[in-house]
Amino acid sequence: MKAASTQGRILSYSIRILLLVAFGTTGYMVIEKWTFLDAVWMTVNMLATVGYGELKLDDNGRIFTIFFILAGVGVFLSIVGNMVQLLLEANPTAIFGRRYMKRQINGLSGHKIVCGYGRTGQEVANHFQASNVPFLVIEQDPIRAKRAEQDGMLIIQGDATADETLREAKIEAASGIVCTLPDDTANTFIALAASELNTHIHIVSRSGNPGSEAKMLRAGAQKVISPYVICGRRMATAVTHPLVLEFLDVAMHTPGYDLRLEQVTLSRSSALVGMTLKDANVKQISGAMILAVGKHGKLINNPPPDHIFVESDELIALGTEEQLRKLSELAGALISEEIK
């Protein structure tokens, strides 16, 4: 979709340039009675501001040229500038090549790493991209790597199980890694290598075989997800509780929807630290509703009024974009990229 949109805009800009050239050419042919080639030559000279080999003009031709320079040249340069910006946004390597992408990767910090650009990896990458989350993709297959590059992703073509590739992806500075390869053994190796290279990184791994979950957890993964288990649960929920599933899908996966679910971490400087849920008046102050609290890896659903907030508590909240922003400020946390 993004590639098609980019191509459409480039085509639109190209047509505008052709129309501009056609206007200047027609003007010189009518006013100066020049041949088509002479008129095109003069038009291109004016638009490119080269001034090379200008033809002799009469007074009417000079007046038309003044108008064309003041109006046409500015429009031409604006169109060219928009085209360059569009190419940079759509595919940085189209202009600066691998060196530009490498500089972009070297500047990453607190980013996510997506291992694999198959169907699962593409969904993860598209979600990160839509949410303005900094990330890069590691893909060994050259065809998929090229596709990721065309989709505007920062891409490293290499073996994600190799320490050298993970270091190239700045694993030490990354905040999370998602292992989406179809091979459970490869995902386990990635989890093991990532946990050794960065002891603080959050690792989420895909598992095709339920028996692999325990091994991945021992290797360092904090969360192991089986697409088949998740799919089965969602299908069952779609039959038994269709409205609940629809609400969660809209709240979690619909950009711009009024209500959102968000995770906010309490910082040491937060005014909420040391207060009970009842005394904090979170709902009254921010408008957001606290649905659960994560504490030391344990999730407390529907926390009681006497629950005492402590540093590093993870608040799972429901609210509008503005309400969640107020909650983030109240928690003394950085506002999530997803609600910016």
C-alpha positions, 0 to 999 in steps of 0.5 A, spaced: 500 500 500 505 504 501 509 503 495 503 504 491 501 510 494 509 513 493 508 511 486 502 514 485 505 521 488 511 521 484 507 520 477 503 526 479 509 530 480 512 528 474 505 530 470 506 536 473 513 537 471 511 535 464 505 540 464 509 546 466 514 544 460 508 544 456 506 551 458 513 554 457 514 550 450 507 553 447 508 560 450 515 560 446 512 557 440 506 562 440 510 568 442 516 567 438 514 563 433 520 558 435 520 551 433 518 545 438 526 544 439 528 551 440 522 552 445 523 546 449 530 548 450 529 555 452 523 552 457 528 547 460 534 552 461 529 557 465 526 551 469 533 549 471 536 556 472 542 554 467 541 560 463 546 556 457 545 558 450 539 563 451 535 564 444 534 572 442 527 574 445 523 580 443 519 584 448 513 580 448 518 574 449 522 577 455 515 579 458 513 572 458 520 569 460 520 574 466 513 571 468 515 564 467 521 565 471 517 568 477 512 563 477 514 557 473 521 556 476 518 556 484 513 551 482 518 547 479 523 547 484 517 546 489 515 539 486 522 537 485 523 538 493 517 534 494 519 528 490 526 528 493 523 528 500 518 523 498 523 518 496 527 519 502 521 517 506 519 511 502 526 508 501 532 512 504 537 507 500 534 509 493 538 516 494 544 514 499 544 507 498 547 502 504 551 508 507 545 512 509 541 506 512 547 504 516 548 511 519 540 511 521 541 504 524 548 506 528 543 512 531 538 508 534 537 507 541 532 504 545 529 500 539 526 494 537 529 488 533 524 484 528 528 477 526 524 475 520 520 478 515 515 473 513 508 474 514 508 474 522 514 479 521 511 483 516 505 484 521 510 486 527 514 491 523 507 494 520 505 495 527 511 498 529 511 503 523 504 505 524 506 507 531 512 510 530 516 505 534 524 505 532 525 499 529 529 495 524 529 488 521 534 482 520 532 478 514 537 472 511 533 471 505 535 476 499 528 477 496 524 478 503 530 483 505 529 487 498 521 487 500 523 490 507 527 495 504 522 497 499 517 497 504 521 503 507 524 499 513 531 499 516 534 492 514 540 488 515 541 482 511 544 476 515 543 471 520 539 473 526 542 467 530 549 470 529 552 474 534 555 479 529 549 480 526 545 482 532 551 486 534 550 490 527 543 491 529 545 494 536 543 489 540 546 492 546 542 499 545 535 495 543 530 495 548 526 489 545 527 483 540 521 479 536 523 473 534 518 471 528 522 466 524 518 459 523 524 455 526 523 454 533 530 452 534 533 458 530 528 463 535 531 459 541 538 461 539 536 468 538 533 469 545 539 465 548 544 470 544 540 476 545 539 475 553 547 474 553 548 480 549 543 485 553 541 482 560 535 488 560 532 486 553 525 484 553 524 478 548 518 475 545 518 469 541 514 465 536 513 458 537 510 453 532 511 447 537 508 448 544 513 443 546 518 449 545 515 454 549 519 452 556 526 451 552 525 459 549 523 461 556 529 458 559 533 461 553 531 468 556 525 470 552 520 473 557 514 471 552 513 466 548 507 466 543 504 460 539 500 463 533 496 457 533 494 457 540 492 465 539 488 463 533 484 458 536 483 462 542 480 468 538 476 464 534 473 461 540 472 468 543 469 470 537 463 465 537 462 466 545 464 473 546 464 477 539 463 484 542 468 483 547 473 481 541 471 487 537 472 492 542 479 489 544 481 489 536 478 496 535 481 499 542 488 495 540 489 495 533 485 501 530 489 508 529 486 514 531 480 510 535 477 514 541 479 509 546 485 506 547 489 501 552 496 503 554 501 501 558 505 506 563 510 505 568 511 509 574 517 512 575 521 514 581 519 521 581 511 520 580 507 523 585 503 516 585 509 512 588 507 511 595 499 513 594 493 508 594 489 507 588 483 510 592 487 516 594 491 517 588 484 519 584 487 517 578 480 517 574 478 524 577 485 527 575 486 524 568 480 521 566 483 514 565 481 507 568 486 503 571 484 496 569 490 492 572 497 493 575 503 489 573 508 488 579 514 484 579 512 480 573 505 478 576 499 482 574 493 484 579 487 485 575 482 490 578 486 492 583 483 494 590 482 501 592 487 500 598 493 498 593 499 502 594 503 504 588 510 503 588 516 505 583 516 501 576 509 499 577 506 497 570 499 501 569 494 498 564 489 503 563 483 505 558 482 512 556 482 517 550 489 519 547 488 525 551 487 522 558 492 517 557 497 523 556 495 526 562 496 519 566 503 518 563 505 525 565 502 523 572 506 517 572 512 521 571 513 516 565 515 518 557 509 518 553 508 512 549 510 513 541 503 510 540 499 515 543 503 521 540 
